[in-house]
Amino acid sequence: MPSYISQTRTQLYEFGHSHP
């Protein structure tokens, strides 16, 4: 998996879990 995909998924995951 390309690194930029992993970074985007991580950012989306963190953003999604930073809000109730």
mmCIF file of the N, C-alpha and C atoms, coordinates in Angstrom:
data_MODEL
# 
_entry.id   MODEL 
# 
loop_
_atom_site.group_PDB 
_atom_site.id 
_atom_site.type_symbol 
_atom_site.label_atom_id 
_atom_site.label_alt_id 
_atom_site.label_comp_id 
_atom_site.label_asym_id 
_atom_site.label_entity_id 
_atom_site.label_seq_id 
_atom_site.pdbx_PDB_ins_code 
_atom_site.Cartn_x 
_atom_site.Cartn_y 
_atom_site.Cartn_z 
_atom_site.occupancy 
_atom_site.B_iso_or_equiv 
_atom_site.pdbx_formal_charge 
_atom_site.auth_seq_id 
_atom_site.auth_comp_id 
_atom_site.auth_asym_id 
_atom_site.auth_atom_id 
_atom_site.pdbx_PDB_model_num 
ATOM 1  N N  . MET A 1 1  ? 0.850   -1.199 0.000  1.00 0.00 ? 1  MET A N  1 
ATOM 2  C CA . MET A 1 1  ? 0.000   0.000  0.000  1.00 0.00 ? 1  MET A CA 1 
ATOM 3  C C  . MET A 1 1  ? 0.888   1.252  0.000  1.00 0.00 ? 1  MET A C  1 
ATOM 4  N N  . PRO A 1 2  ? 0.637   2.159  -0.902 1.00 0.00 ? 2  PRO A N  1 
ATOM 5  C CA . PRO A 1 2  ? 1.439   3.393  -0.944 1.00 0.00 ? 2  PRO A CA 1 
ATOM 6  C C  . PRO A 1 2  ? 1.365   4.150  0.369  1.00 0.00 ? 2  PRO A C  1 
ATOM 7  N N  . SER A 1 3  ? 2.445   4.817  0.713  1.00 0.00 ? 3  SER A N  1 
ATOM 8  C CA . SER A 1 3  ? 2.518   5.497  2.008  1.00 0.00 ? 3  SER A CA 1 
ATOM 9  C C  . SER A 1 3  ? 1.481   6.605  2.100  1.00 0.00 ? 3  SER A C  1 
ATOM 10 N N  . TYR A 1 4  ? 1.199   7.286  0.978  1.00 0.00 ? 4  TYR A N  1 
ATOM 11 C CA . TYR A 1 4  ? 0.250   8.392  1.046  1.00 0.00 ? 4  TYR A CA 1 
ATOM 12 C C  . TYR A 1 4  ? -1.163  7.882  1.324  1.00 0.00 ? 4  TYR A C  1 
ATOM 13 N N  . ILE A 1 5  ? -1.448  6.675  0.887  1.00 0.00 ? 5  ILE A N  1 
ATOM 14 C CA . ILE A 1 5  ? -2.745  6.079  1.199  1.00 0.00 ? 5  ILE A CA 1 
ATOM 15 C C  . ILE A 1 5  ? -2.841  5.810  2.699  1.00 0.00 ? 5  ILE A C  1 
ATOM 16 N N  . SER A 1 6  ? -1.766  5.265  3.273  1.00 0.00 ? 6  SER A N  1 
ATOM 17 C CA . SER A 1 6  ? -1.753  4.976  4.703  1.00 0.00 ? 6  SER A CA 1 
ATOM 18 C C  . SER A 1 6  ? -1.904  6.264  5.505  1.00 0.00 ? 6  SER A C  1 
ATOM 19 N N  . GLN A 1 7  ? -1.221  7.317  5.077  1.00 0.00 ? 7  GLN A N  1 
ATOM 20 C CA . GLN A 1 7  ? -1.295  8.586  5.788  1.00 0.00 ? 7  GLN A CA 1 
ATOM 21 C C  . GLN A 1 7  ? -2.711  9.143  5.725  1.00 0.00 ? 7  GLN A C  1 
ATOM 22 N N  . THR A 1 8  ? -3.340  9.067  4.562  1.00 0.00 ? 8  THR A N  1 
ATOM 23 C CA . THR A 1 8  ? -4.697  9.588  4.418  1.00 0.00 ? 8  THR A CA 1 
ATOM 24 C C  . THR A 1 8  ? -5.661  8.789  5.281  1.00 0.00 ? 8  THR A C  1 
ATOM 25 N N  . ARG A 1 9  ? -5.538  7.465  5.256  1.00 0.00 ? 9  ARG A N  1 
ATOM 26 C CA . ARG A 1 9  ? -6.424  6.617  6.053  1.00 0.00 ? 9  ARG A CA 1 
ATOM 27 C C  . ARG A 1 9  ? -6.236  6.911  7.535  1.00 0.00 ? 9  ARG A C  1 
ATOM 28 N N  . THR A 1 10 ? -4.983  7.124  7.945  1.00 0.00 ? 10 THR A N  1 
ATOM 29 C CA . THR A 1 10 ? -4.711  7.424  9.354  1.00 0.00 ? 10 THR A CA 1 
ATOM 30 C C  . THR A 1 10 ? -5.346  8.752  9.734  1.00 0.00 ? 10 THR A C  1 
ATOM 31 N N  . GLN A 1 11 ? -5.213  9.747  8.871  1.00 0.00 ? 11 GLN A N  1 
ATOM 32 C CA . GLN A 1 11 ? -5.780  11.059 9.162  1.00 0.00 ? 11 GLN A CA 1 
ATOM 33 C C  . GLN A 1 11 ? -7.301  10.970 9.237  1.00 0.00 ? 11 GLN A C  1 
ATOM 34 N N  . LEU A 1 12 ? -7.919  10.247 8.301  1.00 0.00 ? 12 LEU A N  1 
ATOM 35 C CA . LEU A 1 12 ? -9.367  10.110 8.306  1.00 0.00 ? 12 LEU A CA 1 
ATOM 36 C C  . LEU A 1 12 ? -9.823  9.345  9.547  1.00 0.00 ? 12 LEU A C  1 
ATOM 37 N N  . TYR A 1 13 ? -9.068  8.321  9.924  1.00 0.00 ? 13 TYR A N  1 
ATOM 38 C CA . TYR A 1 13 ? -9.411  7.528  11.101 1.00 0.00 ? 13 TYR A CA 1 
ATOM 39 C C  . TYR A 1 13 ? -9.350  8.396  12.349 1.00 0.00 ? 13 TYR A C  1 
ATOM 40 N N  . GLU A 1 14 ? -8.268  9.152  12.499 1.00 0.00 ? 14 GLU A N  1 
ATOM 41 C CA . GLU A 1 14 ? -8.098  10.003 13.669 1.00 0.00 ? 14 GLU A CA 1 
ATOM 42 C C  . GLU A 1 14 ? -9.174  11.089 13.687 1.00 0.00 ? 14 GLU A C  1 
ATOM 43 N N  . PHE A 1 15 ? -9.467  11.667 12.533 1.00 0.00 ? 15 PHE A N  1 
ATOM 44 C CA . PHE A 1 15 ? -10.491 12.715 12.455 1.00 0.00 ? 15 PHE A CA 1 
ATOM 45 C C  . PHE A 1 15 ? -11.851 12.133 12.826 1.00 0.00 ? 15 PHE A C  1 
ATOM 46 N N  . GLY A 1 16 ? -12.150 10.963 12.307 1.00 0.00 ? 16 GLY A N  1 
ATOM 47 C CA . GLY A 1 16 ? -13.438 10.332 12.575 1.00 0.00 ? 16 GLY A CA 1 
ATOM 48 C C  . GLY A 1 16 ? -13.607 9.985  14.043 1.00 0.00 ? 16 GLY A C  1 
ATOM 49 N N  . HIS A 1 17 ? -12.514 9.654  14.724 1.00 0.00 ? 17 HIS A N  1 
ATOM 50 C CA . HIS A 1 17 ? -12.592 9.252  16.118 1.00 0.00 ? 17 HIS A CA 1 
ATOM 51 C C  . HIS A 1 17 ? -12.352 10.426 17.073 1.00 0.00 ? 17 HIS A C  1 
ATOM 52 N N  . SER A 1 18 ? -12.052 11.594 16.514 1.00 0.00 ? 18 SER A N  1 
ATOM 53 C CA . SER A 1 18 ? -11.846 12.760 17.369 1.00 0.00 ? 18 SER A CA 1 
ATOM 54 C C  . SER A 1 18 ? -13.168 13.465 17.634 1.00 0.00 ? 18 SER A C  1 
ATOM 55 N N  . HIS A 1 19 ? -14.243 13.005 16.970 1.00 0.00 ? 19 HIS A N  1 
ATOM 56 C CA . HIS A 1 19 ? -15.565 13.604 17.143 1.00 0.00 ? 19 HIS A CA 1 
ATOM 57 C C  . HIS A 1 19 ? -16.535 12.526 17.611 1.00 0.00 ? 19 HIS A C  1 
ATOM 58 N N  . PRO A 1 20 ? -17.470 12.875 18.438 1.00 0.00 ? 20 PRO A N  1 
ATOM 59 C CA . PRO A 1 20 ? -18.443 11.897 18.952 1.00 0.00 ? 20 PRO A CA 1 
ATOM 60 C C  . PRO A 1 20 ? -19.395 11.417 17.853 1.00 0.00 ? 20 PRO A C  1 
# 
